[in-house]
Amino acid sequence: MTRRKLPLGVQTFAKIRSDEYYYVDKTSLAHLLINEGTHYFLSRPRRFGKSLFLDTLKELFEGNEALFKGLDIHDQWDWSVKYPVLRFSFGSGNYRSAGSLEAELDKQLLHLEQKFNITPQFDHAGGRFTDLLVQLNKQWQLPVVVLVDEYDKPMLDAINTPDLARENRDFLSGFYGTVKDNDALVRFSFFTGVSKFSKVNIFSGLNNLTDITLDKRYSTLCGYTNHDIDTVFESELFGLDREQLQEWYNGYNWLGEGVYNPYDVLKLFDTREFDNYWFETGTPTFLIDLLFQRQVSSIKLDSMLSSSAMLSSFDVNHITHEALLFQSGYLTIHEVKKVGSQTYYRLGYPNKEVYQSLNESLLSQLVQDQSAQVEQGFKLFSLLQANDLAGLKDLFHAFYASIPYNWYSNNNIQQYEGYYASVFYSYFAALGLDITVEDATNHGRIDMTLKFQQRVYIFEFKVVELVPDGSALQQIKDKAYAEKYRELGQQMYLIGVEFSKEDRNIVAFEVEEA
C-alpha cells in the first residue's frame, strides 16, 4: 500500500480528502445517524476525532460531493440538496472570566450572519440564533443543520469557579434551547463534548435529544478499530510490535467494539516510538485534586463499580469521580452487569498508557519534586532487577518519610487506611509494571501481585496504630496465596508490609521465599 500523510491535528475534512491524508471512513455511521433521528448528543474524550466528525457532517449536508467520492455514503446520498449549516465551536476559547463566553458567542454569531448575509434583528444571543434559523429557512426554503462542538468547555474551564460555571451553564442552556423552540426549522442537530452534563440543567429545553454515548451501534464513531489499523494504516505497521500497539493504545469501550486512541496511534506512526502522547496533551489537575480530596484509592481505579446514573451524573453542583474518570477517558467499561432493572458497569484503565501515566500524576501530587520522583522510580526498577528486597524496604521508608507533615493534615489522610497501600501501588504502576490488585484466589484476595522477570511477588498490606504484629505476612501463609502461582515454576516471594498510622511509615517489611 502507498503511504499517505498522517492527519495529526487536522480537523478539516476537506483538507484530509483533497491532500492525500489517511482517512478512516465513518460515513456509513453518519448515514445511519441521519436516517434514524434528528437531534443527537455524543460524549467522547479529548482528541478522539469529534471535531473531524462534525466537519464531515458539515461537508455532507452542504453537498460537497467531490469530497465523498469512494466513501461508503457517496451512492446513498442525494447530492442535489444542499442545506444551510450553522456550526458553533467552543474549543479554542478561554472561559475563565465573566463575559468571555458572551464575547466568544457574539463573534461566532457575527461570522455566521456575515457568511449568510443576514442582518440581525436582535441584540441577545438567543434572539440572533433564532433569527438565523428563521431567515435561513426562508431564504433557502430548507430546514437548517446545527452543529455544536465542545459544547461543555465554557463550564469545564470555569469548574474551579462554581458561580461562573453555573452562569455559563445557564446561559448556554437558554442558547441551546433555541433548537427545541424552533424544531420545525431544524433538519438535524449534533452536540458533542467531553463531559455529559446533566440533561436537566444544560439541555432542559431539548428533551428530544438522543444521547448516543453508550449506543453500541455508534461505539466506533470516534477512534480506530483493529480492522482500521490493519487495513487503512497497513503501510505504517512495518517495524512496530502489533501486540504492543494494542497494549498501549487500544481498550476504549462504549458498549460496542473497542477502539484505539487515534491521537496516540498517529503519534506512534509519526515518531515510531511508544510513549504517553495523549496523556501529555492535558494534565488532569482538577481530577487529581478531586481524587485526593475524596480519598479515592488508586488501587480501586482498575476495578471501580458504577451505575448508569453515576456515569451520567455530572454537573457544576455535583461531580461524581466515576463520571469524571470515565467521560475524560481515564477509565473505560470492562464489564456490564444487569441486576434486576439496574445496569452496573465495572470500570478500569483502558490501556498501558493511561494506567502508567495516571499513577505517575498521582505520585507527582505527593512528591512535588519531579526530579526526585524520576530518581525514585529509576531506583525502584533497579532494585527489582537486582531482586534487592531489603533495598526496596529502605526506598519506600525514605519516600514516606519525605512527605511533609502538613500534606497529611491538609488532606486528612491519616484517617485514610487505603492511602499507604495506594501510594505503594502507584509507584509500581507508574513504571508500567505487570500488577494485579485484589487478585482472587480460592482462599481470598491478594492485595497486590507483581510479576517481574520470571519472579512473582505477593504483597499483603496492613495498617497498625504503632507496633507491627506480623499479621500481613501471616495472612499470605494462612490463606496459601502462593498456590495460585506455583505451577509457573518461578521464584516466589511473600511480602507482608505493615504501616503505622502514628509514624506514617512502614514499620514492618517481612519477606519469605515460597
LOFITOR-895886 format. One record per residue: residue in three letters; x, y, z of N, C-alpha, C, CB in turn. Coordinates in steps of 0.1 Angstrom, whole numbers, plus 5000, padded with zeros to 4 digits. Glycine has a CB too. Layout:
% LOFITOR-895886
ALAXYZXYZXYZXYZ ...
END
This chain:
% LOFITOR-895886
MET500849885000500050005000500950135000499150005012 THR500350234994501050364993500950435007500550454982 ARG502050495012501950565024501450705021503350575031 ARG500550755030499950885029500450975041498450875029 LYS499951095041500251185052499451145064499951335048 LEU500051175076499351145088498551265092500351105099 PRO497251255095496451375098496551425112494951345095 LEU497751445117497951485131497551625132499451475135 GLY496551655141496051785143495151845132497151875146 VAL494851765122494051815111492551775114494451745097 GLN491751875115490351855118489451895107489951935131 THR490051925096489251975084489051865074489952095077 PHE487851825072487551705063488051735049486051675063 ALA487851855044488251895030489751885028487752035027 LYS490451925038491951915037492451775037492651985049 ILE491851685045492251545046491851475032491451475057 ARG490751505027490251435015490951485002488851455013 SER491451615002491951664990493551674990491451804988 ASP494151635001495551645002496351525007495851755012 GLU495851405002496551275004496851235018497851284996 TYR495851265027495951215041495251085043495451325051 TYR495651005053494950885056493550935061495650805067 TYR492550855058491150885063490450755066490350975053 VAL489950745078489150625082487750665080489450585098 ASP487050585071485750615066484650595077485350535054 LYS484050705082483050695092481650735086483350785104 THR481550745073480350805067479150705067480650835053 SER479450575068478250485069477550505083478650335068 LEU478350545093477750575106476950705106478750575117 ALA477550805098476950935097475550915090477851025089 HIS475550825080474250805072473250735081474550715060 LEU473650645090472750575099472150675109473450465107 LEU473050765114472550875123471450955117473750955128 ILE471751005105470851095098469551035095471551155086 ASN469550905092468350835088467550795100468650705081 GLU468150775112467450725124466950835133468450645132 GLY467350955132466851065141467251205136467451035154 THR467051295145467251445142468251515151465951515142 HIS468051495165468851565174469751475182467951655184 TYR471051495182471951395189472951465198472751325178 PHE473451385208474451425217475551315218473951465231 LEU476851345218477851245219478951305228478451215205 SER479351225238480451255247481651155244480051235262 ARG482751215241484051135239485151215245484251105224 PRO486251145249487451225255488051315244488551125259 ARG488951405249489551505240490451425230490451605249 ARG490651485219491551435208491151295203492951435213 PHE489851275203489351145197488651165184488351095207 GLY488751285178488151295164486751345163488251165157 LYS486251405174484951465174484851585165484551515189 SER485751665165485751785156485751745141486851885159 LEU486551645138486651595124485351535120487751495122 PHE484651465129483351405125482351515123482851315136 LEU482351625131481451735129481651805116481551835141 ASP482951815112483251885100482851795088484751915099 THR482951665090482451565079480951585077482751425083 LEU480151595088478751625087478451755080478051625101 LYS479251855083479051985077479251975062480152095083 GLU480351915057480551905043479451815036481951845040 LEU479051715043477951625038476651705035477751515047 PHE476251775046474951855044475051965034474551905058 GLU476252025033476452135023476552075009477752215027 GLY476651945008476551884994477851884986475551944986 ASN478951884993480251884986480651744982481351944995 GLU480051704971480151564966481551514963479251544954 ALA482351604958483651564953484551504965484451674947 LEU484251554977485051514989484651374993484851605000 PHE483551324989482951194994483051084983481551204998 LYS483751114972483851004962484750894967484551064949 GLY484250764966484950654971484550614985486350674969 LEU483750694992483450665005482050595006483350795014 ASP481750535017480550455019479250525015480450395033 ILE479250655019477950725018477650775004477950835028 HIS478750784995478650854983477350814975479850834975 ASP477150684973476050644964474650644971476350504959 GLN474650674984473450674992472850814995473650595004 TRP473550914991473251054995472651134983474451125001 ASP471651214985471151304975471951434974469651334978 TRP472851434964473751544963473151674957474951514955 SER471951664953471251774947470751874957470051734938 VAL470651824970470151914981471251964989469051834990 LYS471352094991472452154999471852235010473352244990 TYR472052195022471452255034472352375039471152155045 PRO471652475045472452575053472952515066471652705055 VAL474152535069474752475081475252585091475852375078 LEU474852575103475352665114476252585123474152735122 ARG477552615123478452535131479052635142479652475123 PHE478952585155479452665166480552575172478352705176 SER481652635176482752565183483252645195483852525173 PHE483352585206483852655218485152605222482852635230 GLY485852525213487052455217488252545219487352365206 SER488352655212489552735212489452855222489852795199 GLY488252885228488152995237488552965251486653035237 ASN488753075258489153065273487953125280490453135276 TYR487353055289486053105295486253115310484953005292 ARG487453145315487653155329487353295335489053125332 SER486853385327486553515332485053555328487553625328 ALA484453635336483053675334482953755320482453765345 GLY481953715312481753785299482553725288482253925301 SER483453635290484253575279483453485270485453495285 LEU482453415276481553335268480653415259480753245277 GLU480053515264479253605257479953665245478553715265 ALA481253715248482053775238482453675226483353825244 GLU482753555230483053455220481853415212483653325227 LEU480753405218479553365210479053485201478353335220 ASP479253605206478953725197479853715185479253855205 LYS481053685186482053675175481553565165483453645180 GLN481153455170480753345161479453375154480653215169 LEU478453435162477253475155477453575144476253525166 LEU478353675147478653775137479253715124479653885143 HIS480153615126480753545115479653475106481753445120 LEU478653415113477653345106476653435099476853255115 GLU476353555105475453655099476153715087475153765110 GLN477453735088478153795076478253685065479553835080 LYS478553565069478653455059477353435051478953325066 PHE476153445057474953425051474253555047474053345059 ASN474953665049474453805045473053825052474253815030 ILE473053805065471853835073472053945083471453705081 THR471154035083471254145093470454115106470654285087 PRO471154105117470454065130469354165134471454055141 GLN468254105139467154185143467154205159465854125139 PHE468054135165468154135180469554155185467553995186 ASP469654185197471054205203471454085211471054325212 HIS470554015217470953905226471153775218469953875237 ALA472053685223472453565215471253475211473453485224 GLY470353455220469253365217468353415206468353345229 GLY468153545206467353615195468053605182467053755199 ARG469453625182470153625170470253485164471653675172 PHE470353385173470353245168468953215162470553145180 THR467853255168466553225163466453295149465453275172 ASP466953415148466853495136467553425125467353635138 LEU468753365128469453295117468653175112470853245123 LEU468053105121467252985117466053035109466752915130 VAL465353135113464153185106464553235092463453295114 GLN465553325091465853385079466553285069466853505081 LEU467353195074467953095065466852995059469053015073 ASN465952965068464852875063464052945052463952845075 LYS463853075054463053155044463853165031462753295050 GLN465153195032466053215020466253085012467353275024 TRP466552985019466952855013465752765010467952785021 GLN464652795017463452705016463752565021462852705002 LEU464652555030465152425036465352445051466352375029 PRO465152335059465552345073467052355075464952225081 VAL467452405086468852435089469552315097469052565097 VAL470852295095471652195102472452275113472552115093 VAL472352235125473052295136474052195142472052345147 LEU475352235142476452155148477152235159477452115137 VAL477352175170477952245182479152155187476952275193 ASP480352205186481552135190482052185204482652145179 GLU482452095212482952135226481952215233484252205225 TYR480652165233479552245239479852275254478252165238 ASP480652185261480852195275482052275280480952055281 LYS482952315271484152385275483952505283484952415263 PRO482952585281482752705289482452675304481552785284 MET481852555306481652505320482952445326480452405321 LEU483652365318484852295323485952395326485252195313 ASP486052505318487052605320486952665334487052705309 ALA485652685338485352765350484952665362484152855347 ILE485352545360484952445371485452475384485352305367 ASN486552545385487152585398486552715404488652595398 THR485652775396484952895400483452865398485353025392 PRO482852795408481452745406480452845402481052675418 ASP480552965407479553065403479553095388479753195412 LEU480853115383480953145369480553025361482453185366 ALA480952905365480552785358479052765357481152655365 ARG478352795368476852795367476252905358476252815382 GLU476953025358476453135350476653095335477253265353 ASN477753035332478052985318477052875314479452935316 ARG476752785323475852675321474452725318475852575333 ASP473952815326472652875325472452955312472252955337 PHE473553025308473553105296473453015284474853195295 LEU474252905284474252815273472952725272475452715273 SER472352695284471152625284470052695276470652605299 GLY469952835278469052915271469352915256468953055276 PHE470652925253471052935239470752805232472552965238 TYR471152685238470852565231469352535230471552445239 GLY468552585239467152565239466452625227466552625251 THR467152715220466652765207466352665197467652875202 VAL467152555197466952445187465652385190468152335189 LYS465252355202463952295205462852395202463852255220 ASP463052515205461952615203461652635188462352755209 ASN462652605180462452615165462652485158463452725160 ASP462152375164462352245159461952225144461552145167 ALA460852295140460352275126461352335116459052345125 LEU462252425121463252485112464552415111463452635116 VAL464752305119465952235121465952095114466452225136 ARG466752075104466851945098467551845106467551955084 PHE468651885113469551795120470351875130470451715111 SER470551825142471551895152472351785158470751975162 PHE473651825161474551735168475451815177475451665157 PHE475351775190476151835201477251745205475251885213 THR478451785207479551705211480451775221480351655200 GLY480951695231481851745241482551635248481151835250 VAL483351665258484051565266483151515277485351625273 SER482451605284481651565295480151565292481851665307 LYS479451485300477951475298477351545309477551325296 PHE477151675308476451745319474951705320476551895316 SER474451715332473051675334472151735324472651715348 LYS471351645318470451695307469451795313469651575301 VAL469051775326468051865332468552005332467751815346 ASN469952025335470452155337470952225324471552155346 ILE471552145314472052215303471252195290473452155300 PHE470452085289469652065278468152055282470051935270 SER467752135291466352125297465352155286466152225308 GLY465752235276464752265265464852165254465052405260 LEU465852085254466051985243465751845248467451995237 ASN464551825252464151685258464051585247462951695266 ASN464151615234464151525224465551495218463251575212 LEU466551525226467951505222468351355225468951595230 THR468851285215469151145217470651135220468851065204 ASP470951075232472351055237472850925231472451055252 ILE473850935222474450805216475750775222474550825201 THR476150835234477450805240477650655243477550885253 LEU476650585248476750445251475850355242476450415265 ASP475650405230474850325220475850245212474050425210 LYS475750115213476750025207476850035192476449885211 ARG475750085186475850105171476850205167474450145166 TYR477150305176478050415173479250415181477250545175 SER479650295187480750285196482050325189480850145202 THR482150305175483350325168483250455160483650215158 LEU482350545164482150675156483450755157480950755162 CYS484150745169485450815171486450715176485250935182 GLY487650725170488650625174488850525162488350545186 TYR489950445163490250345153490050205158491650365148 THR489450115150489249975153490549895149487949915146 ASN490549775153491649685149491649675134491549545156 HIS490449665128490449655113490949775107488949625109 ASP490649895112491250015107492750015107490650145115 ILE493249975118494749975120495349885109495149925134 ASP494749765108495349665099495149685084494849525103 THR494149775081493849795066494249945062492349775064 VAL493650045068493950175064495350215067493050275072 PHE495950165078497250205082498250095081497250255097 GLU497949995072498849885070500249925066498249795059 SER500450025059501750075054502550125066501650175043 GLU501950165077502650225088503150125098501750325095 LEU502649995097502949895108504349835107501949785107 PHE505049845096506349785094507249835106506949815080 GLY507849735112508849765122508349795136509649885118 LEU506949785137506349815150505749685156505249915149 ASP505849665169505249555175503749565176505849535190 ARG502949485169501549495168500849475181500949405157 GLU501349375189500749345202501049465212501349215208 GLN502149525211502549635219501649755216504049675218 LEU501349775203500449885199499049865206500349885184 GLN498649745206497349715212497349745227496849575209 GLU498449695233498549705248498649855252499849635253 TRP499349935244499550075248498350165245500750135241 TYR497650145234496650245230495250195227497150305217 ASN495050065227493650015225492950015238493749875218 GLY491649965238490949935251489850025254491949945261 TYR489550135246488450215249487150145245488550355242 ASN486150145254484950075252483650155255484949935259 TRP482850175245481550235248480350135245481450365239 LEU480550015249479549905249479449845235478249965252 GLY480349875226480349805213481749755211479849895202 GLU482249765198483549725195484549825201483849725180 GLY485649775207486649865213487449945203487649775222 VAL488050055207488750135198490050185204487950265194 TYR490950225195492250285198492150435200493350245188 ASN492950495208493050635208493750685195493850685221 PRO493050765187493550795174494750895175492450865166 TYR494750975184495951075186497250995189495651175197 ASP497150895198498250815201498750735189497950725213 VAL497850675182498250595170498950675160496950535164 LEU498450795157499150885147500450935152498251005144 LYS500550965165501851005170502950885170501751055185 LEU502450765172503350655172503850635157502650525176 PHE502950645148503350625134504250735129502050625125 ASP504150855135505050965132506450945138504451095137 THR506450915151507750915158508450775158507550955173 ARG507550665156508050525157508450485171509150505147 GLU508050555181508350525195507050525203509350625201 PHE506950425212505850425221506050515233505650275227 ASP505050605235505150695246503750735250505950825242 ASN503650825261502350865266501850995260502450885282 TYR501650985247501351105239500051175243501351075224 TRP498951105243497651165246497651225260496551065245 PHE498151155270498151195284498851325285498751095293 GLU499951345278500851465280500251585274502151435273 THR499151575266498551695259497551765269497751655247 GLY497351705281496451775290496551715304494951765286 THR497151785313497351745327496051755334498451825334 PRO495551635340494251635347494351685361493651495347 THR494751815363494951875376493751865384495452015375 PHE492551905379491351905386490951765391490151965378 LEU491151665382490851535385491751475396491051445373 ILE493051505396493951455406493651515419495451495402 ASP493351645420492951715432491651655438492751865430 LEU490751625429489451565434489651425439488451555422 LEU490551345433490751205438491351215452491651135428 PHE492351305454492951315468491951375478494151405467 GLN491151465473490151535482489151425487489451645475 ARG488751335478487751235482488451105486486851205470 GLN489751105487490450995493490150865485490150975507 VAL490150875472489950765463491250685461489350805449 SER491350565465492550485464492850455449492350355472 SER494150465446494550435432494350285429495950485429 ILE494450205440494250065438492850025433494549995452 LYS491950115437490550085433490250125418489550155442 LEU491050205412490750265399490650165388491850365396 ASP491350055390491249955379490149855380492549875378 SER489349875391488149785392487049865400488549655400 MET486549965394485650055401484150035396486050205398 LEU483350005405481949975402481150105401481249885412 SER480350125390479550245389478150205383480250345379 SER477150285385475850265379475750355367474750295389 SER474750335359474550415347474250555351473350355338 ALA473450575363473150705368474350785372472150695379 MET475350715378476550775383477450825371477350685392 LEU477450745360478250785349477650905342478350665339 SER476350925344475651045338475551165347474351005333 SER476051145359475851245370476951345370475651185384 PHE476851445362477951545361477351685360478951515348 ASP477551765370477151895369478051985378475651905373 VAL477852115376478752205384478552185399478352355381 ASN477352155403477052135417477351995423475552175420 HIS477451905414477651765418478451685407476351695421 ILE479751655410480551585401480951455408481851665397 THR480551345402481051215407482351185401480051095404 HIS483351135409484651105403484550995393485651065414 GLU483550905394483450795384483050855370482250695388 ALA482150955370481751015357482951095352480551105360 LEU483651165360484851245355485851155349485351325367 LEU486251045356487250955351486850885338487550845362 PHE485550845337485050775325484950875313483750715328 GLN484250985315484051075304485351135299483051185309 SER486351155308487551215304488551115297488251275316 GLY488150985298488950885291490050825299489650945279 TYR490050845312491050785321490550645326491250875333 LEU489250615325488750485328487850445316488050475342 THR487650315314486650275304485850155310487350235291 ILE484850115302484050005307484649865304482650015300 HIS484849785314485449655313484349545313486449625324 GLU483249575321482249475322480849545325482549375334 VAL479849475320478449525322477649425330477749565309 LYS476949465341476249375349474749425350476849355363 LYS473849335348472449365350471949305363471549315338 VAL471449395372470949355385469449405386471749405397 GLY468549315383467149355382467049445370466649415395 SER466449565373466249665362467449765362464949735365 GLN468449745370469549835371470749785362470049855385 THR471449875356472749845349473949895357472649895335 TYR474849805359476149845366477349825356476249765379 TYR478349905358479549895350480749875358479650025341 ARG481649785354482949775361483949855352483349625362 LEU484449955358485350045351486850005354485150195355 GLY487750035345489150015347489950095336489449865346 TYR491250085338492150155328491950095314493650145333 PRO491950185304491750135290493050065285491450245281 ASN494250115289495450065283496650105292495650115269 LYS497850065287499050085295499350235296500250015288 GLU499150315286499450455286498750525298499050525273 VAL497450505299496650565310497050515323495150555307 TYR497150385324497550315337498750365343497650165335 GLN499750385334501150425338501050575341502150395328 SER500450655332500550805333499750855345500150865320 LEU498550805347497650855357498350825371496250785357 ASN498950715373499550685385500850775387499950535386 GLU501450805376502650895377502151035382503350905364 SER501051075377500451205381500051205395499251245372 LEU499451095400499051085414500251095423498350955416 LEU501351035419502651045427503151185427503650945421 SER503051255416503551385415502951485425503351445401 GLN501651455428500951535438501651515452499451485439 LEU502251405454502851375467504351425467502851235470 VAL505051395456506451425456506851565454507151335446 GLN506051635446506251775442507551795434506351865455 ASP508651735439509951745432510051645421511151735442 GLN509851685408509751585397511051505396509451655385 SER512251575397513451505396513651395406514651615397 ALA513151425419513251325429512351205425512751385443 GLN511151235419510251125415510851035405508951185410 VAL511551095395512251025385513350935390512851115374 GLU514050995400515150925406514650805414516051015415 GLN513550825422513050715430512450605421511850765439 GLY511850645409511350545400512450455394510550605389 PHE513550525390514650455385515250365395515750555380 LYS515350405408515950325418515050195420516050395431 LEU513750215420512750105422512950005412511350155422 PHE513150045399513249945388514649875390513250015375 SER515649945394516949885395516949785407518049995398 LEU516249815418516249725429515449595425515549795441 LEU514449615417513649495413514549405404512349535406 GLN515249475395516149395386517149315394516949485376 ALA517649375405518649305413518049215424519549415420 ASN516649215424515949145435516349185449516048995432 ASP516649305451517149365463515949405472518149485461 LEU515349315480514149345487514449435499513449225491 ALA515649415505515949505516516149645512517349455523 GLY516649665500516749795494515449855491517649795481 LEU514449775487513149815484512449875496512249695478 LYS512649805507512149855520512649985523512449755532 ASP514050005522514650135525514150245516516150115524 LEU513950215503513450315494512150365498513450255480 PHE511150275501509850315505509850385518508850205505 HIS510650345527510750405541511150555539511650335550 ALA512150575530512650705528511650795521513950705519 PHE510850735512509850805505508750855514509250725494 TYR508250765522507150805532507650915541506650685540 ALA508950895546509450995555509651135549510850945560 SER509751145535509951265529508651345527510651245515 ILE507451285529506251355527506051455538505051255526 PRO505851585536505751685546504551655555505651825541 TYR504651695568503551675578502351745574504051715592 ASN502551865569501351955565500551895554501752095562 TRP501151805545500451735535499351645541501351655525 TYR499751575551498851485558497651565564499551405569 SER498051665572496951745579496051815569497651845588 ASN496651865558495751935548494851845541496652005538 ASN495151715540494351625533493651525542495151545523 ASN493751545555493151455565493451305562491651475565 ILE494751285557495051155551495351055562496251165542 GLN495651095574496051005584494850905588496551075597 GLN493650955585492450865588492150775576491250955590 TYR492850775566492550705553493450585552492750795541 GLU493050465556493850345557494350305543493050235564 GLY493550325533493950275520495050355514492750275511 TYR495350475520496350565514497750505513496450685522 TYR498250435523499550385523499850275512499850325537 ALA498850185511498950085501498850145487497949975503 SER497950245486497750315473498950375468496650425475 VAL499750445476500950505472501950405468501550595484 PHE502050295475502950185472502650125458502850065483 TYR501350105456500950055443501250155431499450025443 SER501050285434501150385423502650385419500750515428 TYR503550365428505050365424505350255414505850355436 PHE504750135416504950025406504250055393504549895413 ALA502950105395502150125383502750235374500750165387 ALA503350335380503950445372505050405363504450555382 LEU505650285366506650225358506050135347507650145366 GLY504750115348504050035338504349885340504550065324 LEU504549845353504849705356503549625356505549695370 ASP503749485355502649395355502149365369503149265348 ILE501049435373500549435386499049385385500649565393 THR498649305395497249265397496949305411496949115394 VAL495849385413495449415426494149345430495149575428 GLU493949315443492749235447492749115439491449315446 ASP493849045438494048925430493348805436495548895428 ALA492248755430491348655435492048515435490048645427 THR491948445447492448305448491248225454493748295457 ASN491548095456490448015462490248045477490847865461 HIS491148115483491048145498490948285501492248085505 GLY490848375491490648515494491348595483491348545508 ARG491548725486492148815476493548865480491148935473 ILE494448855472495848905474495749055472496948835465 ASP496349135481496249285479496949325466496949355491 MET498149265464498849305451499849195447499649445453 THR499849165435500749065429501549135418500048945423 LEU502849125419503749175408504549065402504749275415 LYS504449055388505148965380506249045373504248885370 PHE507549005376508649075370509848985368509049195380 GLN510248975355511448905351511548755358512748975356 GLN510448685354510448545359510348525374511548465354 ARG509848635381509648625395508248675399510748705403 VAL507748625409506348665414506548715428505348545413 TYR506048835431506048895444504548915449506749035444 ILE504248855460502948865466502948955478502348725469 PHE502149065477502149165488500849165496502349305482 GLU500949175509499749205517500049325526499449075526 PHE499049415526499249535534498349545546498949665525 LYS498949595557498149615569498449745575498349495580 VAL497549815582497749935589497549915604496750055584 VAL498649945612498549935626498650065633499649835631 GLU498350075645498450205652499950245653497850195666 LEU500750155659502150185660503050065659502350255674 VAL502749955666503649845667503149735657503649785682 PRO504149685649503849575640503449445647504949555630 ASP502549365641502149245647502349115638500749255651 GLY502949145626503249025617502048975610503848925625 SER500949035611499648985605499648985590498449065611 ALA500349075584500349085569500948955563501149215564 LEU502248925567502848805562502148685566504348795566 GLN501648675578500848565583499648535575500548585597 GLN498948635570497748615562498148555549497048745560 ILE499248595542499648535530499848385531500948605524 LYS500448345543500748205545499548125549501848195556 ASP498748185558497548115563496548085551496848205573 LYS496448175542495548165531496148105518494948295527 ALA497448065519498147985509497948065495497547845507 TYR498248195496498148275483499048225473498348425487 ALA500248175477501248145467500848025458502548105474 GLU499947945462499547825454499047865440498447745462 LYS498447985439497848025426498948035416497148165428 TYR500148065420501248085410502347975410501948225413 ARG502047875418503047765420503347695407502547665430 GLU502347675398502547605386503447675376501247575379 LEU503647805378504547885369506047845370504448035372 GLY506347785381507747735383508747845385508147645372 GLN508247965389509148085391509448105405508448205384 GLN510448185408510748225422509548305427512048305423 MET509248275440508048355446508548415459506848265447 TYR508048535461508348605474507148655480509348715472 LEU506948615493505848665501506248785509505248545510 ILE505548895508506049025514504849085522506549125503 GLY505049085535504049145544504449285548503749065556 VAL503649385544504049525547503049585557504049615534 GLU503549645568502749705578503049855579502849635592 PHE502049935579502250075581501650125594501450155569 SER502350225600501950275613501150405610503150305622 LYS499950415616499150545615499950655622497750525621 GLU500550625633501150725641502450775635501450675656 ASP503250675631504550715624504450755610505550595625 ARG503350725604503050745590504150685581502950905587 ASN504550565584505650505576505550355578507050555581 ILE506450285570506550135571507150105585507350085559 VAL506550015592507149965605507449815604506149995616 ALA507049745593507349605591507449585576506449515598 PHE508449505572508549465558509149325558509449575549 GLU508349235560508749095562508749015549507949025573 VAL509848945546509948875533510248725536511048935524 GLU509548635528509848495528509848445514508848415537 GLU510748355511510648295497509848175498512148265492 ALA508848155489507948045489508447925481506548095484 
END
